[in-house]
């Protein structure tokens, strides 16, 4: 099974029980299909649902659901999750961890690569003002570390 990441992010994410209820429906469909003679594991994606909460309140951490989805139904999964109260992007498993040092402070990011577009999306937190959470969308060819450095430098200049 090819692995993908379904990334949900924003200030308002659906309740965890809702995300797990959705994933359980897809898992049950997969378990039924797996019993058929025509079943081929190569016809499925294994999708890890990850969330990046950007709100101010504390959100309880949960394990990321993993859902097996037939390749023919990937667009339906994108549609269902795309209608939740959050931004959604389907990503490859490729990612990077840019690190930037400014004024002897270390800032580390996590950058996802979109599957169907030429975008990548970078998430990081600043220690400025109680951990502001930031994301930057950029072309895949962009240097995530440099983009993060530029953003932080501009932000810090505005604060002085």
C-alpha positions in Angstrom: 0.0 0.0 0.0 1.2 3.4 -0.9 1.2 5.7 2.2 -0.2 9.2 2.2 -0.9 11.9 4.8 -4.2 13.7 5.0 -3.4 16.9 6.8 -6.1 18.8 8.6 -5.2 22.2 10.0 -6.7 25.4 11.3 -8.0 27.1 14.3 -11.2 25.0 14.4 -10.7 21.2 14.0 -13.4 18.6 14.3 -13.7 16.7 17.5 -11.4 13.7 17.8 -14.4 11.3 18.1 -15.7 12.6 14.8 -12.3 11.9 13.1 -12.1 8.4 14.5 -15.8 7.7 13.6 -15.0 8.6 10.0 -11.8 6.5 10.0 -13.6 3.5 11.4 -16.1 3.6 8.6 -13.3 3.3 6.0 -11.5 0.6 8.0 -14.7 -1.5 8.1 -15.2 -1.1 4.4 -11.6 -2.3 3.9 -12.0 -5.3 6.2 -15.1 -6.4 4.2 -13.2 -6.0 0.9 -10.2 -7.8 2.1 -12.2 -11.1 2.4 -13.1 -11.0 -1.4 -11.1 -13.0 -3.9 -10.5 -10.0 -6.1 -8.8 -8.1 -3.3 -5.3 -6.6 -4.0 -3.5 -4.6 -1.4 -1.8 -2.6 -4.2 -5.2 -1.1 -5.0 -5.3 0.7 -1.7 -3.7 3.8 -0.1 -2.9 3.8 3.6 -3.8 7.3 4.7 -2.5 8.7 8.0 -4.8 11.5 9.2 -2.6 14.2 10.9 -3.8 17.5 12.4 -2.1 20.8 13.1 -4.1 22.8 15.5 -3.5 26.6 15.2 -5.9 27.8 17.8 -5.2 29.4 21.2 -6.8 26.8 23.4 -5.1 23.5 24.4 -6.2 20.5 22.2 -5.7 17.0 23.6 -3.3 14.9 21.6 -4.6 11.7 20.1 -3.0 9.0 18.0 -3.3 9.6 14.3 -5.9 7.4 12.6 -4.7 5.4 9.7 -7.3 4.5 7.0 -7.0 2.1 4.1 -8.8 3.6 1.1 -9.2 2.1 -2.4 -7.5 4.2 -5.0 -10.8 4.6 -6.9 -12.3 6.3 -3.9 -9.6 8.7 -2.9 -11.5 11.6 -4.3 -14.5 10.8 -2.1 -12.2 10.7 1.0 -10.8 14.1 0.0 -14.3 15.5 -0.4 -15.5 14.2 2.9 -12.6 15.5 4.9 -12.5 18.7 2.8 -16.0 19.5 4.1 -14.9 19.4 7.7 -14.4 22.7 9.6 -10.7 22.8 8.8 -8.3 23.2 5.9 -7.4 19.9 4.3 -4.5 18.9 2.0 -3.5 15.5 0.8 0.3 15.0 1.1 2.9 12.5 0.3 5.0 11.0 3.1 7.9 13.1 2.0 8.6 15.9 4.5 11.4 18.0 5.9 12.4 19.5 9.3 13.9 22.9 8.7 15.7 24.5 11.6 16.6 28.2 12.0 18.6 30.0 14.6 17.9 33.7 15.3 19.3 35.6 18.4 20.4 32.3 19.9 16.9 30.9 19.7 16.2 27.7 17.8 13.1 27.4 15.7 12.2 24.0 14.2 9.5 23.4 11.5 7.7 20.5 9.9 7.1 20.8 6.2 4.6 18.6 4.3 4.6 18.1 0.5 1.2 18.2 -1.3 0.3 15.2 -3.5 -1.8 16.9 -6.2 -0.3 20.4 -6.3 3.1 22.0 -6.5 2.8 23.2 -2.9 4.4 22.4 0.4 3.3 23.7 3.7 5.5 24.6 6.6 4.4 24.6 10.2 6.4 26.1 13.1 5.9 27.7 16.5 7.7 30.8 17.8 8.5 31.3 21.5 7.4 34.9 21.0 4.2 35.7 22.8 3.3 32.3 24.2 4.0 30.1 21.2 2.3 31.6 18.2 1.6 28.9 15.6 2.5 29.7 12.0 2.1 28.1 8.7 3.5 29.1 5.3 2.4 27.7 2.0 5.1 27.8 -0.7 6.1 26.1 -4.0 7.9 22.7 -3.6 11.0 24.2 -5.1 11.3 26.9 -2.4 13.8 26.5 0.4 11.7 26.0 3.5 14.5 27.0 5.9 15.0 30.3 4.0 11.3 31.0 4.0 11.1 30.3 7.7 14.2 32.5 8.3 12.6 35.4 6.3 9.3 35.2 8.1 10.9 35.1 11.5 13.2 38.0 10.7 10.3 40.2 9.5 8.2 39.2 12.5 11.0 40.0 14.9 11.7 43.4 13.3 8.0 44.3 13.6 8.1 43.4 17.3 11.0 45.8 18.1 
